[in-house]
Amino acid sequence: MDRVSSYKIWGLAWPMILSHISQPMLGLVDIAVLGHLNSPNYLASVALGTTIIGFIYWCFGFLRMGTTANTAIAFGSQQANILITVLWQAMALATLLAGLIILLQKLLFNLGLWALEIPHDINSSTLSYLEIRLYSTPAALMNYVIAGWFVGQQRPKIALLCVIACNGTNIILDIIFVIGFGLHSDGVAWATVIAEYSSFLLGLAIIYRQQGMDLQSIPLARLFHWKAITKLAKQNTYLFLRTLLLLLTMAFMTKQSTAFGIETLAANTIILQLAMLVAFGLDGFANAAESLTGEAIGAKSEAKLKLAIRGTGEMTVLVSLLFLGFFILTKPLLIGLMTSQAEILVIANEYFYFIYLFCIIGCWSFWLDGVFIGAARFKPMMITMLISSLFFISCWWFLQSWQNKGLWIAYMVFLATRGLSLAVISYCYSQSQAWYKST
């Protein structure tokens, strides 16, 4: 890979890596603020409420992925009018979905409270947190769209700026509302709502400043074109099902870990948190793959496409190996920092090698997800996720007697199946030049 393309990939990746890593950092601030109050119920309410609302929002993460893909392809084909159309179509869809979430709020929240088996003494405070967070739904979904639009145009620094504005505002308001006004868990919820809208308004201001858009610039004829609406609905259905399968797989991991005891759950949580750190890092290169692949396909340039796929793949593997080396060298320190309880230390040490396997096996699926998203090939992503989930459940079924080890092996099989199936389809597409065929 030539050096120029290497620098370009790094330039696209690092803002998104920082953006992804900032999310768990915000959670740590919430913990630090609430953890010093006179009751653990406030922290528990936010933790459980965040899990429920996060699951709901993540189901609609396709807004970011679909917008990135369609924007990148329009960017590569140098069609400015289509860029604007993609933005407004995605915003219209986000508005519709936000209204649907608000309409079904009682059903969604009750399902979440039931699924997590939330104790009665924190049920009301958790529900109060959720009801406040609901006000942020339109902004949260719009922020997915805006981030995807900027990433698709290879402007990830603007997406990072919006995330920094959101998280910075959230941290400041956490302190003001919780410590200053004594609003407890409700204060954390209101801080997040205001922060989401701050980020949304900043994104809109940047778009307006750079594009000079107003209501008269909305391409109504193209916005409500039936063929375009049908294509968008099909794309997002595939992405929604793919994301839902992924979330259900991770939820199954957590639920089964709970069945093995609180110590095993804690140890698995430590390993999964480290795995998420790897995923956040590698997702930056997946985002680079999205924008570069989409640009190459929009420009119908086979040379650019090969360079995008190969270049982002090499970078992904390199960074994954760096993570592997880091975990091997710092294993005792990392586990010791996360817990001092002897039982958890023993279990975490016993299963820590699965984080090594995660680095080796997981990187392929993260990278190829980016390639397929950039190419707007969402149906294969949904199919391979379904196949991988079935392999996961089947493997777990046969290895139940191995308990936690069987669960982790099943998860590794899930990752391997995702990567291998996407690799096979990618090879077939490259051989038949199917990347350029309309979807």
C-alpha positions in Angstrom: 0.0 0.0 0.0 1.4 3.4 -0.9 2.1 5.9 1.8 -0.3 8.5 0.6 -3.3 6.1 0.9 -2.0 5.0 4.3 -2.0 8.5 5.6 -5.5 9.0 4.2 -6.8 6.0 6.0 -5.3 7.1 9.3 -6.7 10.5 8.7 -10.2 9.1 8.3 -9.9 6.6 11.1 -8.5 8.5 14.1 -11.3 11.0 14.5 -13.8 8.1 14.6 -11.7 6.1 17.0 -11.7 9.1 19.4 -15.4 9.5 18.9 -16.1 5.9 19.7 -13.8 5.8 22.7 -15.4 8.9 24.2 -18.7 7.1 24.7 -17.6 4.8 27.5 -15.7 7.7 29.1 -19.0 9.6 29.4 -20.4 6.5 31.2 -17.5 6.7 33.7 -18.4 10.3 34.5 -22.0 9.4 35.2 -20.7 6.6 37.5 -18.3 9.1 39.3 -21.1 11.7 39.8 -23.8 9.3 41.0 -21.4 6.9 42.8 -20.8 9.5 45.6 -24.5 10.1 46.4 -26.1 8.6 49.6 -27.9 5.8 47.8 -26.8 3.2 45.2 -30.3 3.3 43.7 -29.5 6.4 41.6 -26.5 4.7 39.9 -28.5 1.5 39.4 -31.4 3.4 37.9 -29.1 5.1 35.3 -27.2 1.9 34.5 -30.4 0.0 33.8 -32.2 2.9 32.1 -29.1 3.4 29.9 -29.2 -0.3 28.9 -32.8 -0.1 27.9 -32.7 3.2 26.0 -29.3 2.2 24.5 -30.8 -1.0 23.1 -33.7 0.9 21.5 -31.4 3.5 19.9 -28.9 0.9 18.7 -31.6 -0.9 16.9 -31.9 2.3 14.7 -28.1 2.6 14.2 -28.8 1.7 10.6 -29.6 5.4 10.1 -25.9 6.1 10.5 -24.7 3.2 8.4 -27.2 3.6 5.6 -26.6 7.4 5.4 -22.8 6.8 5.3 -23.1 4.3 2.4 -25.5 6.4 0.2 -23.5 9.6 0.9 -20.2 8.0 0.1 -21.5 6.6 -3.2 -23.0 10.0 -4.1 -19.7 11.7 -3.1 -17.7 9.4 -5.3 -20.0 10.1 -8.3 -19.6 13.8 -7.6 -23.4 14.4 -7.6 -24.0 17.2 -5.1 -27.8 17.2 -5.6 -27.9 13.5 -4.6 -25.8 14.3 -1.5 -28.5 16.8 -0.3 -31.3 14.3 -1.2 -29.6 11.6 0.9 -29.5 13.9 3.9 -33.1 15.0 3.8 -34.4 11.5 3.1 -32.5 10.1 6.1 -33.7 13.0 8.3 -37.3 12.4 7.2 -36.9 8.7 8.1 -35.3 9.6 11.5 -38.2 11.9 12.3 -40.7 9.1 11.4 -38.9 6.5 13.5 -38.6 9.0 16.5 -42.3 9.5 16.4 -42.8 5.7 16.4 -40.6 5.2 19.4 -42.5 8.0 21.3 -45.8 6.4 20.3 -44.7 2.9 21.5 -42.8 4.2 24.6 -44.9 2.4 27.2 -44.6 -1.0 25.5 -40.9 -0.6 24.9 -40.1 0.5 28.4 -42.2 -2.2 30.0 -40.5 -4.8 27.9 -37.1 -3.5 29.0 -38.1 -3.4 32.7 -39.4 -6.9 32.4 -36.5 -8.3 30.5 -33.9 -6.9 33.0 -36.0 -8.0 36.0 -35.5 -4.7 37.7 -36.1 -4.7 41.4 -39.2 -2.9 42.6 -37.3 -0.3 44.8 -35.6 1.2 41.7 -38.3 0.5 39.2 -39.9 4.0 39.5 -36.6 5.9 39.3 -35.5 3.9 36.3 -38.9 4.6 34.6 -38.5 8.3 35.4 -35.0 8.3 33.8 -36.4 6.6 30.7 -39.3 9.1 30.4 -36.9 12.0 30.5 -34.5 10.4 28.0 -37.4 9.9 25.6 -37.3 13.6 24.9 -33.9 13.2 23.3 -35.1 10.6 20.7 -35.5 12.9 17.7 -32.1 14.5 18.3 -30.4 11.2 19.0 -31.6 9.7 15.7 -30.8 12.9 13.8 -27.3 12.8 15.2 -26.9 9.3 13.6 -27.9 10.8 10.3 -25.6 13.8 10.6 -22.6 11.7 11.6 -23.2 9.3 8.7 -23.5 12.1 6.3 -20.2 13.7 7.3 -18.3 10.4 7.4 -19.6 9.5 4.0 -18.0 12.7 2.6 -14.7 11.8 4.3 -15.1 14.6 6.9 -14.9 12.6 10.1 -13.5 15.6 12.1 -16.8 17.3 11.9 -18.5 14.2 13.3 -16.0 14.1 16.0 -16.6 17.8 16.8 -20.3 17.1 17.3 -19.5 14.2 19.6 -17.1 16.3 21.7 -19.7 19.0 21.9 -22.3 16.5 23.0 -20.2 14.7 25.6 -18.6 17.9 26.9 -22.0 19.5 27.4 -23.2 16.3 29.1 -20.4 16.2 31.6 -20.8 19.9 32.6 -24.5 19.5 33.0 -24.1 16.2 34.9 -22.2 18.2 37.6 -24.6 21.1 37.6 -27.8 19.1 37.7 -26.7 16.3 40.0 -24.3 18.0 42.4 -25.6 21.6 42.1 -29.4 21.1 41.8 -29.6 17.7 43.5 -31.6 16.1 40.7 -29.9 12.7 41.1 -30.6 10.2 38.3 -33.2 12.6 36.7 -30.4 15.2 36.4 -28.2 12.8 34.4 -31.2 12.2 32.1 -31.8 15.9 31.5 -28.1 16.5 31.0 -28.1 13.9 28.2 -31.3 15.3 26.6 -29.8 18.8 26.4 -26.5 17.5 25.2 -28.1 15.5 22.4 -29.9 18.6 21.1 -26.8 20.7 21.4 -24.9 18.3 19.2 -27.8 18.2 16.7 -28.0 22.0 16.5 -24.3 22.2 16.0 -24.4 19.7 13.2 -27.3 21.6 11.5 -25.4 24.9 11.9 -22.3 23.4 10.2 -24.4 22.0 7.4 -26.2 25.3 6.9 -22.9 27.2 6.9 -21.3 25.0 4.4 -24.3 24.1 2.2 -26.4 27.2 2.6 -29.5 25.0 2.9 -32.9 26.3 3.8 -36.5 24.9 3.6 -36.7 25.9 -0.1 -33.6 23.7 -0.9 -35.4 20.5 0.1 -35.7 18.4 -3.1 -39.4 17.4 -2.5 -39.7 15.7 -5.9 -36.7 13.4 -5.2 -37.5 13.2 -1.5 -40.8 11.5 -2.1 -39.8 9.6 -5.2 -41.4 6.1 -4.8 -38.5 4.2 -6.1 -36.1 6.0 -3.8 -38.3 5.5 -0.8 -38.7 1.7 -1.6 -34.9 1.3 -2.0 -34.3 3.2 1.3 -36.9 1.1 3.1 -35.3 -2.1 1.8 -31.8 -1.1 2.8 -32.8 -0.1 6.3 -34.8 -3.2 6.9 -31.8 -5.3 6.2 -29.6 -3.2 8.4 -32.3 -3.2 11.2 -32.5 -7.0 11.2 -28.7 -7.3 11.1 -28.3 -5.0 14.1 -31.1 -6.6 16.0 -29.5 -10.0 15.6 -26.2 -8.7 16.8 -27.8 -7.0 19.9 -29.7 -10.2 20.7 -26.5 -12.2 20.5 -24.8 -9.9 23.0 -27.8 -9.9 25.2 -27.7 -13.7 25.2 -24.0 -13.6 26.2 -24.9 -11.4 29.2 -28.0 -13.4 30.3 -26.1 -16.7 30.2 -23.2 -15.2 32.1 -25.7 -14.2 34.8 -26.8 -17.8 35.0 -23.3 -19.0 35.9 -23.1 -16.7 39.0 -22.3 -13.1 39.9 -18.5 -13.8 39.9 -18.6 -15.2 36.4 -20.8 -12.4 35.2 -18.3 -9.9 36.6 -15.4 -11.6 35.0 -17.1 -11.9 31.6 -18.1 -8.2 31.8 -14.4 -7.3 32.3 -13.3 -9.3 29.2 -16.2 -8.0 27.2 -15.4 -4.4 28.1 -11.8 -5.0 26.9 -13.2 -6.5 23.7 -15.4 -3.4 23.2 -12.2 -1.3 23.5 -10.8 -3.3 20.6 -14.0 -2.9 18.7 -14.0 0.9 19.2 -10.5 1.1 17.9 -11.1 -1.1 14.9 -14.4 0.6 14.1 -12.4 3.7 13.1 -10.9 1.7 10.2 -14.3 0.2 9.4 -15.6 3.8 9.1 -12.6 4.6 6.8 -13.5 1.5 4.7 -17.1 2.7 4.5 -16.2 6.1 3.1 -13.4 5.0 0.8 -15.3 1.9 -0.6 -18.4 4.0 -1.2 -16.4 6.7 -3.0 -14.7 4.1 -5.2 -18.0 2.5 -6.2 -19.6 5.9 -6.8 -16.7 6.7 -9.1 -16.8 3.2 -10.6 -13.0 2.9 -10.1 -11.8 -0.6 -9.7 -8.3 0.6 -8.8 -9.7 2.8 -6.0 -11.9 0.0 -4.7 -9.0 -2.5 -4.6 -6.8 0.1 -2.8 -9.7 0.9 -0.3 -10.3 -2.8 0.5 -6.7 -3.8 0.8 -5.5 -0.7 2.5 -8.2 -0.6 5.3 -7.8 -4.4 5.7 -4.0 -4.1 6.3 -4.6 -1.3 8.8 -7.2 -3.2 10.6 -5.0 -6.3 11.0 -2.0 -4.2 12.1 -4.0 -2.4 14.8 -5.6 -5.7 15.9 -2.1 -7.2 16.4 -1.0 -4.1 18.4 -4.0 -4.7 20.7 -3.0 -8.3 21.0 0.5 -7.4 22.0 -0.8 -4.8 24.5 -3.1 -7.3 26.2 -0.4 -10.0 26.4 2.0 -7.5 28.0 -0.4 -5.9 30.4 -2.7 -8.8 31.4 -2.0 -8.8 35.2 -2.2 -5.0 35.4 -5.4 -4.7 33.4 -7.3 -7.3 35.5 -5.9 -5.9 38.7 -7.1 -2.4 37.8 -10.6 -3.7 37.2 -11.2 -5.8 40.3 -9.5 -6.7 43.5 -11.9 -9.5 44.4 -10.2 -12.9 44.5 -13.0 -15.0 43.0 -13.4 -12.6 40.0 -9.6 -12.4 39.5 -9.4 -16.2 39.2 -12.2 -16.5 36.6 -10.9 -13.5 34.6 -7.4 -14.9 34.5 -8.8 -18.3 33.4 -10.8 -16.9 30.5 -8.5 -13.9 29.6 -7.1 -15.8 26.5 -10.4 -15.2 24.8 -9.5 -11.5 24.4 -6.5 -12.7 22.5 -8.7 -14.7 20.2 -11.1 -11.8 19.9 -8.3 -9.7 18.5 -7.3 -12.4 16.0 -10.8 -13.5 14.9 -12.9 -10.4 15.3 -10.9 -8.0 13.2 -12.0 -9.5 9.9 -15.7 -9.1 10.5 -15.3 -5.5 11.7 -13.3 -4.6 8.6 -15.6 -6.3 6.1 -18.6 -4.8 7.7 -17.1 -1.4 6.8 -16.5 -2.6 3.2 -20.1 -3.9 2.7 -21.6 -0.8 4.4 -19.7 1.5 2.1 -20.8 -0.6 -0.9 -24.4 -0.4 0.3 -24.6 -4.2 0.2 -26.8 -4.7 3.2 -28.6 -7.9 2.3 -25.5 -10.0 2.5 -24.7 -8.4 5.9 -28.1 -9.5 7.2 -27.9 -13.0 5.8 -24.3 -13.6 7.2 -25.4 -12.2 10.6 -28.3 -14.6 10.6 -26.1 -17.5 9.7 -23.5 -16.5 12.3 -26.3 -16.2 15.0 -27.5 -19.7 14.1 -24.0 -21.1 14.4 -23.6 -19.3 17.8 -26.8 -20.9 19.2 -26.0 -24.3 17.7 -22.5 -24.3 19.1 -23.7 -23.2 22.5 -26.4 -25.9 22.5 -23.8 -28.6 21.9 -21.3 -27.1 24.4 -23.7 -26.3 27.3 -21.9 -28.9 29.5 -18.7 -26.7 29.2 -20.7 -23.8 30.7 -18.7 -20.5 30.5 -16.0 -22.0 28.3 -18.7 -23.3 25.9 -20.3 -19.9 25.9 -17.0 -18.1 24.9 -16.2 -20.8 22.3 -19.7 -20.2 20.8 -19.0 -16.5 20.6 -15.7 -17.0 18.9 -17.5 -19.3 16.4 -20.0 -16.4 15.9 -17.2 -14.0 15.1 -15.3 -16.4 12.8 -18.5 -17.2 10.9 -19.2 -13.5 10.3 -15.7 -12.8 9.0 -15.4 -15.9 6.9 -18.9 -15.6 5.2 -18.3 -11.9 4.4 -14.9 -12.7 3.0 -16.3 -15.4 0.7 -19.0 -13.0 -0.6 -16.4 -10.2 -1.0 -14.2 -12.5 -3.1 -17.2 -13.5 -5.3 -18.2 -9.9 -5.8 -14.6 -8.9 -6.7 -14.4 -11.8 -9.2 -17.7 -11.0 -10.9 -17.4 -7.2 -10.5 -20.7 -7.3 -8.7 -19.8 -4.4 -6.4 -20.8 -2.0 -9.2 -24.2 -3.5 -10.0 -27.2 -1.6 -8.7 -28.9 -2.9 -5.6 
